[in-house]
Amino acid sequence: MTNGPDLFSSDGPDQGLPGPGVGGSSADSGRALDPLAVRMRPRTIAEVVGQDHLTFPGSPLVQLVEASGGDRAGASSVILWGPPGVGKTTLAHVISHAPGRTFVELSAITAGVKDVRQVIENARRERDMYQRTTVLFLDEIHRFSKAQQDALLPAVENRLVVLVAATTENPSFSVISPLLSRSLLLTLRPLDDAAIADLLDRAVVSERGLAGQFELEPAAKDFIVRIAGADARRSLTILEAGAGIAAAQAEFAEAVASDDSAVDSDDDTDADDDTDADDDDVADEGIEDPTESEDSADTDDSEASPAEGTAILITEAACAEASSETVLRYDKNGDQHYDVVSAFIKSIRGSDVDAALHYLARMIVAGEDPRFIARRVVISAAEDIGMADPQALPIAVAASTAVQNIGMPEGRIPLAEAVTYLAMAPKSNASYRALDAAIADVKNGFSGQVPTHLRDAHYPGAKELGHGEGYKYSHDHPHGVAAQEYLPETLRGKRYYEPTGNGMERSLGERLEMLQRLLRP
């Protein structure tokens, strides 16, 4: 739908609207008070980019946008899934602008079943009386309970409403299956750096944005792109706040300069008296001063402010002050939580100590429960290092204990030590894989009877049953190993544990072979 990486088109129906602080009619003044992110929101599907996989000609989304009330084909309800600031709300408004549609917006945070039913009843009346289709935009649908989502089913199934639901959580886990099956799931991708940078450029020059009153320093643009985290809304929020700071600084500097100019003017008064006297003499003699016209022209020019028409520079420092710090995208109950934890464990397993520390830092900065992190570290020590370095598990347990005893922020220190050790330790999952194989055999019925010589022989009558008969006490034999069968008869000779050649398991493999020869000579 677009020819380039632009996030927003510079052309739109509201191009005449002034930016913040720009003079205009009273009708425009209210619109100028809207946040910059709202003013720069695309109005048509052609303006939306960064989502080319959804906006190509004939795509379900385009069909939904272009369909009229009487069309029988095309996509119906949609669920928009993606991170914050990629255009979910924007797409909902674009869909609503099609002819013959009424737009209703609800937030799952505040709306209940009663509100949903009221919207459905109004939608029925709109359709029957005015042949208008109601577009219901439901933000944060993952916050809706099962009962609330169930209330939507009949209206969605009968196309009484076109549901446009937005969520930052995986709909497979947060949206009921019947509603998913009646809707089209569209996944929005994070915006790339080029798209965010272009958005900033357009916001600076657009009449809908800052209207050319500001100039964005290249370093400031790079700073915003870096910390915005692919979030268009956040990038525009930082730009607008940075522009406000830059404007205030410029106004203060101009006021200081004006005061200094007034002081300099007072100091020059005495020197000007002599010049005025000479001018009077010339005037008395009726001789025209040749510099008079030039002085007059200079005076006329000086009446205009030297800074008038000059764009205010938005610096990196202003943007840094406006943003305070990077807002890390991390929801402790959402996808980002599981994604970061997954990357953390896989980095330890992959022996990339720097990546492991990076993801550890992300969890800590995001406020993740340190006890949760410690538990994952303990699990990783047993699961991924195992017998290749048996010291890893005690170190992980010690770090977990330290975190519980000392808390944060000091708890990050033993966590860092444990994560560093685990990431650099030799790796083996042979132990738990061996157990999983044994569990699978038990579940599949390969249990068998406990050999008679291994059965408990301490209770009365056990010996009469032959329990314990023929048992060999290991400490009475060379190397502390007695040659006898320990597995049930059905699993005789079965081997579960197969040590790797990594770390300590290399020597354990040699010992295992020796033990096998002693057990089964």
DRENTORTI-133603 format. One line per field, with one value per residue (C-alpha): residue number from 1; x, y, z. Coordinates in Angstrom, 3 decimals. Layout:
# residues N
num: NUM | ...
xx: X | ...
yy: Y | ...
zz: Z | ...
***
This chain:
# residues 521
num: 1 | 2 | 3 | 4 | 5 | 6 | 7 | 8 | 9 | 10 | 11 | 12 | 13 | 14 | 15 | 16 | 17 | 18 | 19 | 20 | 21 | 22 | 23 | 24 | 25 | 26 | 27 | 28 | 29 | 30 | 31 | 32 | 33 | 34 | 35 | 36 | 37 | 38 | 39 | 40 | 41 | 42 | 43 | 44 | 45 | 46 | 47 | 48 | 49 | 50 | 51 | 52 | 53 | 54 | 55 | 56 | 57 | 58 | 59 | 60 | 61 | 62 | 63 | 64 | 65 | 66 | 67 | 68 | 69 | 70 | 71 | 72 | 73 | 74 | 75 | 76 | 77 | 78 | 79 | 80 | 81 | 82 | 83 | 84 | 85 | 86 | 87 | 88 | 89 | 90 | 91 | 92 | 93 | 94 | 95 | 96 | 97 | 98 | 99 | 100 | 101 | 102 | 103 | 104 | 105 | 106 | 107 | 108 | 109 | 110 | 111 | 112 | 113 | 114 | 115 | 116 | 117 | 118 | 119 | 120 | 121 | 122 | 123 | 124 | 125 | 126 | 127 | 128 | 129 | 130 | 131 | 132 | 133 | 134 | 135 | 136 | 137 | 138 | 139 | 140 | 141 | 142 | 143 | 144 | 145 | 146 | 147 | 148 | 149 | 150 | 151 | 152 | 153 | 154 | 155 | 156 | 157 | 158 | 159 | 160 | 161 | 162 | 163 | 164 | 165 | 166 | 167 | 168 | 169 | 170 | 171 | 172 | 173 | 174 | 175 | 176 | 177 | 178 | 179 | 180 | 181 | 182 | 183 | 184 | 185 | 186 | 187 | 188 | 189 | 190 | 191 | 192 | 193 | 194 | 195 | 196 | 197 | 198 | 199 | 200 | 201 | 202 | 203 | 204 | 205 | 206 | 207 | 208 | 209 | 210 | 211 | 212 | 213 | 214 | 215 | 216 | 217 | 218 | 219 | 220 | 221 | 222 | 223 | 224 | 225 | 226 | 227 | 228 | 229 | 230 | 231 | 232 | 233 | 234 | 235 | 236 | 237 | 238 | 239 | 240 | 241 | 242 | 243 | 244 | 245 | 246 | 247 | 248 | 249 | 250 | 251 | 252 | 253 | 254 | 255 | 256 | 257 | 258 | 259 | 260 | 261 | 262 | 263 | 264 | 265 | 266 | 267 | 268 | 269 | 270 | 271 | 272 | 273 | 274 | 275 | 276 | 277 | 278 | 279 | 280 | 281 | 282 | 283 | 284 | 285 | 286 | 287 | 288 | 289 | 290 | 291 | 292 | 293 | 294 | 295 | 296 | 297 | 298 | 299 | 300 | 301 | 302 | 303 | 304 | 305 | 306 | 307 | 308 | 309 | 310 | 311 | 312 | 313 | 314 | 315 | 316 | 317 | 318 | 319 | 320 | 321 | 322 | 323 | 324 | 325 | 326 | 327 | 328 | 329 | 330 | 331 | 332 | 333 | 334 | 335 | 336 | 337 | 338 | 339 | 340 | 341 | 342 | 343 | 344 | 345 | 346 | 347 | 348 | 349 | 350 | 351 | 352 | 353 | 354 | 355 | 356 | 357 | 358 | 359 | 360 | 361 | 362 | 363 | 364 | 365 | 366 | 367 | 368 | 369 | 370 | 371 | 372 | 373 | 374 | 375 | 376 | 377 | 378 | 379 | 380 | 381 | 382 | 383 | 384 | 385 | 386 | 387 | 388 | 389 | 390 | 391 | 392 | 393 | 394 | 395 | 396 | 397 | 398 | 399 | 400 | 401 | 402 | 403 | 404 | 405 | 406 | 407 | 408 | 409 | 410 | 411 | 412 | 413 | 414 | 415 | 416 | 417 | 418 | 419 | 420 | 421 | 422 | 423 | 424 | 425 | 426 | 427 | 428 | 429 | 430 | 431 | 432 | 433 | 434 | 435 | 436 | 437 | 438 | 439 | 440 | 441 | 442 | 443 | 444 | 445 | 446 | 447 | 448 | 449 | 450 | 451 | 452 | 453 | 454 | 455 | 456 | 457 | 458 | 459 | 460 | 461 | 462 | 463 | 464 | 465 | 466 | 467 | 468 | 469 | 470 | 471 | 472 | 473 | 474 | 475 | 476 | 477 | 478 | 479 | 480 | 481 | 482 | 483 | 484 | 485 | 486 | 487 | 488 | 489 | 490 | 491 | 492 | 493 | 494 | 495 | 496 | 497 | 498 | 499 | 500 | 501 | 502 | 503 | 504 | 505 | 506 | 507 | 508 | 509 | 510 | 511 | 512 | 513 | 514 | 515 | 516 | 517 | 518 | 519 | 520 | 521
xx: 0.000 | 2.991 | 6.112 | 8.573 | 9.364 | 7.289 | 5.251 | 2.850 | 2.036 | 2.618 | -0.661 | -3.949 | -7.349 | -6.275 | -3.118 | -4.357 | -4.458 | -1.783 | 0.807 | 1.277 | 1.670 | 0.784 | -1.747 | -4.964 | -8.694 | -10.694 | -12.001 | -8.456 | -7.293 | -9.083 | -7.597 | -4.113 | -4.465 | -4.576 | -1.372 | 1.063 | 0.588 | -3.146 | -2.696 | -0.239 | -2.412 | -3.065 | -6.534 | -6.511 | -5.135 | -2.765 | -1.027 | -0.308 | 3.047 | 5.308 | 2.526 | 2.875 | 1.977 | -1.514 | -2.096 | -1.374 | -4.134 | -6.945 | -5.797 | -8.518 | -7.766 | -8.068 | -11.315 | -12.663 | -11.703 | -13.119 | -16.291 | -19.589 | -22.556 | -24.261 | -21.279 | -21.701 | -18.069 | -14.819 | -13.385 | -15.574 | -14.359 | -10.637 | -8.343 | -5.270 | -2.345 | 0.895 | 3.107 | 2.177 | 2.533 | 2.364 | -1.065 | -3.794 | -5.994 | -5.166 | -6.350 | -9.577 | -10.290 | -9.369 | -11.839 | -14.555 | -14.208 | -15.738 | -19.162 | -22.240 | -20.547 | -20.994 | -17.942 | -18.170 | -15.145 | -14.995 | -12.140 | -12.053 | -10.657 | -13.851 | -16.610 | -18.762 | -21.293 | -24.034 | -22.066 | -21.488 | -25.168 | -26.116 | -23.756 | -25.233 | -28.782 | -27.860 | -26.119 | -29.290 | -31.289 | -28.694 | -28.782 | -32.569 | -33.495 | -30.595 | -28.758 | -25.569 | -22.949 | -21.533 | -17.793 | -17.028 | -13.448 | -12.610 | -9.235 | -7.360 | -9.670 | -7.376 | -8.702 | -12.244 | -13.480 | -14.864 | -18.425 | -17.785 | -16.306 | -19.204 | -21.600 | -20.011 | -20.404 | -23.947 | -23.381 | -20.037 | -21.349 | -24.338 | -22.250 | -24.471 | -21.234 | -17.829 | -15.556 | -12.101 | -10.335 | -6.856 | -4.510 | -0.858 | -1.186 | -1.192 | -4.881 | -4.418 | -4.129 | -6.330 | -9.266 | -11.831 | -11.703 | -15.247 | -14.464 | -11.119 | -12.740 | -15.232 | -12.567 | -9.521 | -6.292 | -3.928 | -0.457 | 1.122 | 4.894 | 7.094 | 8.111 | 11.723 | 14.116 | 13.725 | 9.961 | 10.257 | 12.857 | 10.670 | 7.707 | 9.732 | 10.788 | 7.210 | 5.907 | 8.406 | 7.382 | 3.704 | 1.013 | -0.653 | 2.510 | 5.024 | 4.394 | 8.051 | 8.549 | 11.193 | 14.273 | 15.234 | 18.939 | 20.218 | 21.602 | 18.228 | 16.442 | 18.824 | 18.234 | 14.449 | 14.611 | 16.888 | 14.766 | 11.318 | 11.550 | 9.646 | 6.763 | 5.480 | 3.321 | 6.195 | 8.535 | 6.030 | 5.396 | 9.106 | 9.386 | 6.508 | 7.893 | 11.371 | 9.896 | 8.230 | 11.511 | 13.383 | 10.749 | 10.967 | 14.760 | 14.673 | 12.188 | 14.358 | 17.473 | 15.645 | 14.505 | 18.061 | 19.371 | 16.704 | 17.710 | 21.385 | 20.472 | 18.600 | 21.623 | 23.944 | 21.534 | 21.729 | 25.529 | 25.626 | 23.340 | 26.146 | 28.124 | 25.075 | 24.634 | 27.751 | 26.628 | 23.191 | 24.789 | 26.758 | 23.616 | 21.838 | 24.595 | 24.284 | 20.523 | 20.826 | 23.008 | 20.383 | 22.817 | 21.405 | 23.239 | 24.317 | 23.994 | 20.436 | 18.701 | 20.965 | 20.321 | 16.599 | 16.781 | 18.789 | 16.217 | 13.395 | 15.238 | 15.999 | 12.311 | 11.968 | 13.313 | 16.509 | 15.143 | 11.839 | 11.300 | 14.135 | 13.208 | 13.884 | 16.451 | 15.383 | 18.576 | 19.458 | 19.709 | 16.130 | 14.866 | 16.825 | 15.331 | 11.860 | 12.125 | 13.925 | 14.918 | 14.029 | 10.707 | 11.472 | 8.773 | 8.200 | 4.884 | 5.395 | 2.163 | 2.400 | 4.300 | 7.372 | 7.737 | 7.871 | 9.965 | 12.675 | 12.760 | 12.981 | 15.859 | 17.555 | 17.475 | 18.474 | 21.424 | 22.712 | 22.194 | 23.977 | 26.971 | 26.607 | 27.421 | 26.932 | 23.458 | 22.510 | 23.579 | 21.689 | 18.404 | 19.048 | 19.441 | 16.182 | 14.281 | 15.820 | 15.197 | 11.605 | 10.985 | 10.712 | 10.414 | 14.030 | 12.817 | 11.353 | 14.683 | 16.518 | 14.216 | 14.881 | 18.615 | 18.344 | 16.348 | 18.878 | 21.746 | 20.126 | 18.620 | 21.401 | 24.647 | 23.810 | 26.627 | 28.970 | 29.647 | 27.874 | 29.106 | 26.682 | 23.597 | 24.998 | 26.076 | 22.601 | 20.926 | 23.294 | 22.376 | 18.684 | 19.160 | 21.167 | 18.453 | 15.836 | 18.044 | 19.357 | 16.747 | 17.278 | 19.185 | 22.097 | 20.549 | 21.574 | 25.214 | 24.877 | 22.499 | 25.152 | 27.748 | 25.523 | 24.447 | 28.065 | 29.138 | 26.260 | 26.721 | 30.416 | 30.086 | 30.177 | 26.701 | 24.854 | 21.203 | 21.958 | 20.669 | 17.184 | 16.849 | 17.652 | 14.918 | 12.413 | 13.156 | 12.594 | 9.320 | 8.183 | 8.846 | 6.904 | 3.952 | 4.007 | 3.746 | 7.378 | 7.543 | 7.833 | 8.142 | 10.799 | 13.394 | 12.808 | 16.294 | 15.748 | 12.412 | 11.937 | 12.670 | 12.269 | 8.615 | 7.449 | 6.845 | 8.857 | 11.618 | 9.100 | 8.101 | 11.683 | 12.127 | 15.768 | 17.007 | 20.263 | 20.815 | 24.500 | 25.619 | 27.686 | 30.191 | 31.250 | 32.526 | 35.554 | 35.165 | 31.890 | 30.026 | 28.157 | 27.426 | 23.654 | 20.593 | 18.799 | 16.292 | 13.023 | 13.273 | 11.383 | 14.023 | 17.129 | 20.122 | 18.271 | 20.466 | 19.021 | 21.965 | 24.332 | 26.920 | 28.259 | 31.907 | 31.529 | 33.207 | 33.120 | 30.888 | 33.907 | 35.373 | 31.910 | 31.548 | 34.701 | 33.519 | 30.116 | 31.740 | 33.762 | 30.617 | 28.773 | 31.541 | 31.420 | 27.637 | 27.291 | 30.593
yy: 0.000 | 2.274 | 3.019 | 3.401 | 2.818 | 5.810 | 5.202 | 8.026 | 9.888 | 13.631 | 14.156 | 13.800 | 15.331 | 17.440 | 18.984 | 22.481 | 21.934 | 23.875 | 22.349 | 23.201 | 26.896 | 27.759 | 30.513 | 29.608 | 29.886 | 29.030 | 25.964 | 24.694 | 25.578 | 22.679 | 20.168 | 21.555 | 20.629 | 16.937 | 14.992 | 14.871 | 11.103 | 11.639 | 14.448 | 12.361 | 9.253 | 7.967 | 8.569 | 6.056 | 2.573 | 4.043 | 6.067 | 3.045 | 1.425 | -0.871 | -3.464 | -4.282 | -7.919 | -6.715 | -3.767 | -5.240 | -4.841 | -7.285 | -8.291 | -9.142 | -5.923 | -3.807 | -5.582 | -4.819 | -1.155 | -0.753 | -2.821 | -0.975 | -1.820 | -3.923 | -6.091 | -9.776 | -10.820 | -9.892 | -10.208 | -9.762 | -9.310 | -9.098 | -9.438 | -7.212 | -8.636 | -6.742 | -4.767 | -1.236 | 1.621 | -0.320 | 0.890 | -1.306 | 1.625 | 3.438 | 0.518 | 0.365 | 4.036 | 3.537 | 0.634 | 2.761 | 5.504 | 3.364 | 4.628 | 3.339 | 2.548 | 3.629 | 3.480 | 2.467 | 2.127 | 0.174 | -0.573 | -4.011 | -2.390 | -0.448 | -2.088 | -4.964 | -7.389 | -4.760 | -2.320 | -4.985 | -5.877 | -2.209 | -1.809 | -4.903 | -3.619 | -0.235 | -2.007 | -3.962 | -0.733 | 0.966 | -1.925 | -2.355 | 1.332 | 2.989 | 0.084 | 1.079 | -1.379 | -0.903 | -1.249 | -2.172 | -1.466 | -3.384 | -2.451 | -4.772 | -7.698 | -10.038 | -8.358 | -9.491 | -12.476 | -15.579 | -14.441 | -11.038 | -12.596 | -15.065 | -12.109 | -11.037 | -14.365 | -14.065 | -10.529 | -11.444 | -14.642 | -12.858 | -9.836 | -7.631 | -5.887 | -5.858 | -6.567 | -5.035 | -6.286 | -5.205 | -7.063 | -7.134 | -10.693 | -13.895 | -14.394 | -18.161 | -17.849 | -14.816 | -15.061 | -17.864 | -20.359 | -19.707 | -16.002 | -16.771 | -19.083 | -16.362 | -13.684 | -13.137 | -12.921 | -10.242 | -9.973 | -6.511 | -6.316 | -3.911 | -0.857 | -0.702 | 2.169 | 3.650 | 3.915 | 5.580 | 8.030 | 8.935 | 9.422 | 11.906 | 13.819 | 14.083 | 15.105 | 17.978 | 19.479 | 18.489 | 21.066 | 18.347 | 18.094 | 20.749 | 22.774 | 23.449 | 25.561 | 23.159 | 21.463 | 18.027 | 17.554 | 14.350 | 13.096 | 13.772 | 11.788 | 8.871 | 9.038 | 8.907 | 6.034 | 4.110 | 4.405 | 4.319 | 0.542 | 0.361 | 2.233 | 5.021 | 6.553 | 6.722 | 8.273 | 11.062 | 11.597 | 12.084 | 14.391 | 16.545 | 16.756 | 17.535 | 20.296 | 21.781 | 21.789 | 23.279 | 26.032 | 26.904 | 27.031 | 29.233 | 31.602 | 31.853 | 32.524 | 35.232 | 36.886 | 36.889 | 38.333 | 41.070 | 42.070 | 42.221 | 44.388 | 46.841 | 47.177 | 47.808 | 50.479 | 52.415 | 52.288 | 53.818 | 56.772 | 59.177 | 58.375 | 59.038 | 62.598 | 63.873 | 62.385 | 63.981 | 67.382 | 67.071 | 66.043 | 69.169 | 71.382 | 69.811 | 70.229 | 73.926 | 74.551 | 72.895 | 70.216 | 66.719 | 64.006 | 61.429 | 58.585 | 59.457 | 57.256 | 54.343 | 54.746 | 54.818 | 51.607 | 49.936 | 51.035 | 49.545 | 46.244 | 46.107 | 46.281 | 42.617 | 40.060 | 38.445 | 35.061 | 35.497 | 32.704 | 30.632 | 27.069 | 26.096 | 23.303 | 20.196 | 18.768 | 15.321 | 16.751 | 18.039 | 14.661 | 12.863 | 15.174 | 14.621 | 10.844 | 10.510 | 6.930 | 4.061 | 2.423 | -1.254 | -3.237 | -6.091 | -7.290 | -9.678 | -11.450 | -11.318 | -12.481 | -10.355 | -12.044 | -15.503 | -14.381 | -12.804 | -15.699 | -18.134 | -16.176 | -16.046 | -19.831 | -20.538 | -18.143 | -20.003 | -23.309 | -21.933 | -20.809 | -17.139 | -15.471 | -11.924 | -12.662 | -14.390 | -11.331 | -9.059 | -10.880 | -11.078 | -7.292 | -6.848 | -8.882 | -6.998 | -3.546 | -4.518 | -5.412 | -9.169 | -11.085 | -12.021 | -15.275 | -16.268 | -15.544 | -17.544 | -20.530 | -20.473 | -20.399 | -23.454 | -25.311 | -24.401 | -25.706 | -29.132 | -29.265 | -27.908 | -28.373 | -31.477 | -33.945 | -32.173 | -29.862 | -31.002 | -27.852 | -25.744 | -26.804 | -25.927 | -22.527 | -21.896 | -22.972 | -20.733 | -17.788 | -18.495 | -18.617 | -15.388 | -13.590 | -14.626 | -13.566 | -10.215 | -9.117 | -6.586 | -4.685 | -6.550 | -9.865 | -9.134 | -9.828 | -13.555 | -13.908 | -12.504 | -14.873 | -17.904 | -16.960 | -16.359 | -19.722 | -21.602 | -20.012 | -20.876 | -24.362 | -27.526 | -28.676 | -31.993 | -32.949 | -36.677 | -37.071 | -35.709 | -37.269 | -40.612 | -40.025 | -39.008 | -42.243 | -44.254 | -42.404 | -43.183 | -46.900 | -46.876 | -45.111 | -47.581 | -50.564 | -51.674 | -51.768 | -55.428 | -56.943 | -55.879 | -58.699 | -60.954 | -60.454 | -56.673 | -56.765 | -55.661 | -58.529 | -56.750 | -57.441 | -60.781 | -63.457 | -61.726 | -64.297 | -67.121 | -65.399 | -65.412 | -61.658 | -60.668 | -64.157 | -64.055 | -60.342 | -59.366 | -56.549 | -54.252 | -53.236 | -56.838 | -56.958 | -55.468 | -51.814 | -51.763 | -53.259 | -56.563 | -58.474 | -58.876 | -57.735 | -54.650 | -53.970 | -55.906 | -58.967 | -57.210 | -54.466 | -56.591 | -54.941 | -51.646 | -48.514 | -45.067 | -42.892 | -42.223 | -39.668 | -37.155 | -36.370 | -32.892 | -31.768 | -34.183 | -36.600 | -37.622 | -39.325 | -40.451 | -42.320 | -44.260 | -45.095 | -46.186 | -48.692 | -50.106 | -50.391 | -52.194 | -54.805 | -55.345 | -55.577 | -57.918 | -59.853
zz: 0.000 | 0.428 | -1.534 | 1.292 | 4.927 | 6.071 | 9.170 | 8.448 | 5.290 | 5.391 | 3.585 | 5.365 | 5.845 | 8.813 | 7.449 | 8.192 | 11.916 | 13.799 | 16.023 | 19.677 | 20.247 | 16.653 | 16.219 | 14.470 | 14.509 | 17.579 | 15.776 | 15.407 | 18.903 | 20.581 | 18.126 | 18.774 | 22.438 | 21.565 | 22.253 | 19.359 | 19.055 | 18.526 | 15.977 | 13.951 | 13.925 | 10.362 | 8.984 | 6.140 | 5.549 | 2.950 | 5.653 | 7.833 | 7.167 | 9.053 | 8.739 | 5.045 | 5.706 | 6.693 | 4.335 | 0.896 | -1.726 | -1.191 | 2.275 | 4.812 | 6.672 | 3.519 | 2.624 | 6.069 | 5.743 | 2.251 | 2.670 | 2.757 | 4.945 | 2.276 | 1.309 | 1.974 | 1.467 | 3.114 | 6.581 | 9.606 | 13.169 | 13.852 | 16.841 | 16.661 | 18.583 | 19.020 | 21.400 | 22.495 | 20.017 | 16.738 | 15.581 | 17.048 | 18.087 | 14.857 | 12.740 | 14.714 | 13.931 | 10.272 | 10.055 | 11.625 | 9.000 | 6.266 | 5.103 | 6.844 | 10.135 | 13.724 | 15.947 | 19.601 | 21.849 | 25.096 | 27.434 | 28.992 | 32.120 | 32.876 | 30.807 | 32.020 | 30.576 | 30.951 | 28.774 | 26.123 | 25.977 | 25.679 | 22.711 | 21.070 | 21.548 | 20.071 | 17.181 | 16.447 | 16.333 | 14.088 | 11.657 | 11.544 | 11.391 | 9.582 | 7.870 | 9.669 | 10.880 | 14.376 | 14.800 | 18.407 | 19.363 | 22.513 | 23.927 | 26.287 | 25.512 | 27.440 | 30.592 | 29.804 | 31.814 | 30.112 | 30.868 | 29.339 | 26.211 | 26.000 | 25.860 | 22.570 | 20.777 | 19.335 | 18.034 | 16.466 | 14.923 | 13.341 | 12.336 | 14.401 | 15.332 | 13.712 | 16.638 | 16.519 | 19.636 | 20.635 | 22.950 | 23.897 | 25.177 | 23.156 | 22.222 | 22.329 | 26.102 | 26.808 | 24.372 | 24.509 | 21.644 | 20.312 | 19.919 | 18.291 | 15.775 | 14.800 | 14.315 | 12.179 | 14.158 | 12.822 | 14.326 | 14.222 | 14.085 | 16.055 | 14.035 | 12.904 | 13.598 | 10.117 | 10.528 | 13.931 | 12.602 | 9.641 | 11.956 | 13.999 | 10.887 | 9.680 | 13.097 | 13.190 | 9.835 | 9.575 | 10.274 | 12.311 | 14.367 | 15.404 | 12.224 | 11.474 | 14.593 | 15.865 | 14.505 | 15.797 | 16.403 | 14.717 | 18.012 | 19.632 | 16.932 | 17.384 | 21.141 | 20.795 | 18.309 | 20.644 | 23.773 | 22.151 | 21.840 | 18.506 | 20.143 | 17.868 | 20.584 | 23.041 | 20.465 | 19.756 | 23.453 | 24.084 | 21.060 | 22.269 | 25.804 | 24.438 | 22.293 | 25.364 | 27.267 | 24.290 | 23.923 | 27.616 | 27.456 | 24.371 | 26.013 | 29.105 | 27.027 | 25.075 | 28.306 | 29.654 | 26.401 | 26.487 | 30.023 | 29.018 | 26.023 | 28.246 | 30.543 | 27.572 | 26.269 | 29.570 | 29.519 | 26.025 | 26.844 | 27.789 | 24.674 | 22.526 | 23.974 | 22.171 | 18.896 | 19.271 | 19.779 | 16.544 | 14.719 | 16.022 | 14.626 | 11.240 | 11.295 | 12.256 | 9.259 | 7.010 | 5.878 | 5.445 | 7.339 | 4.740 | 7.261 | 8.305 | 5.737 | 6.553 | 10.280 | 9.612 | 7.631 | 10.373 | 12.924 | 10.896 | 10.594 | 14.305 | 15.177 | 14.160 | 16.603 | 15.298 | 16.374 | 14.541 | 12.028 | 13.482 | 14.426 | 18.034 | 18.293 | 20.200 | 21.674 | 22.918 | 26.433 | 26.236 | 25.071 | 27.778 | 30.383 | 28.944 | 28.901 | 32.243 | 31.376 | 29.109 | 29.917 | 29.589 | 27.829 | 30.247 | 31.624 | 34.522 | 33.631 | 29.854 | 26.796 | 27.482 | 30.847 | 29.296 | 26.319 | 28.461 | 30.912 | 27.999 | 26.469 | 29.874 | 30.352 | 26.781 | 27.030 | 30.106 | 28.309 | 25.252 | 27.363 | 26.335 | 29.615 | 28.262 | 26.915 | 30.168 | 32.176 | 29.772 | 30.270 | 33.997 | 33.987 | 32.054 | 34.604 | 37.520 | 36.015 | 35.176 | 38.813 | 38.410 | 41.695 | 42.543 | 44.118 | 40.778 | 39.082 | 41.742 | 41.238 | 37.508 | 38.194 | 40.450 | 37.825 | 35.151 | 37.277 | 37.586 | 34.104 | 31.912 | 33.855 | 35.818 | 36.450 | 34.051 | 37.009 | 40.200 | 41.947 | 39.879 | 41.832 | 45.294 | 43.939 | 42.512 | 45.761 | 47.718 | 45.480 | 46.000 | 49.763 | 49.687 | 47.727 | 50.289 | 53.191 | 51.974 | 49.425 | 46.667 | 45.389 | 47.006 | 45.963 | 42.393 | 43.367 | 44.221 | 41.272 | 38.948 | 40.415 | 39.969 | 36.435 | 35.410 | 36.822 | 35.195 | 31.795 | 31.723 | 33.230 | 31.075 | 30.139 | 30.423 | 30.650 | 30.852 | 34.415 | 33.942 | 30.495 | 32.094 | 34.667 | 31.975 | 30.109 | 33.279 | 33.954 | 30.413 | 30.960 | 34.220 | 32.607 | 29.725 | 32.068 | 32.128 | 35.897 | 36.746 | 40.182 | 42.644 | 42.752 | 45.770 | 47.214 | 47.318 | 49.114 | 52.705 | 55.074 | 58.419 | 59.201 | 60.679 | 58.121 | 55.372 | 55.381 | 55.008 | 51.783 | 50.599 | 50.947 | 51.224 | 50.485 | 48.516 | 49.003 | 48.889 | 51.190 | 48.979 | 51.654 | 52.022 | 48.430 | 46.619 | 45.620 | 47.602 | 44.613 | 44.722 | 41.516 | 41.561 | 39.634 | 40.869 | 38.067 | 37.685 | 35.492 | 32.652 | 32.510 | 32.986 | 31.301 | 30.691 | 30.755 | 31.336 | 32.258 | 29.380 | 30.498 | 28.025 | 27.479 | 28.964 | 32.157 | 35.054 | 33.135 | 31.122 | 34.182 | 35.297 | 32.021 | 32.715 | 36.232 | 34.904 | 32.582 | 35.482 | 37.637 | 34.874 | 34.668 | 38.439 | 38.584 | 35.642 | 35.299
***
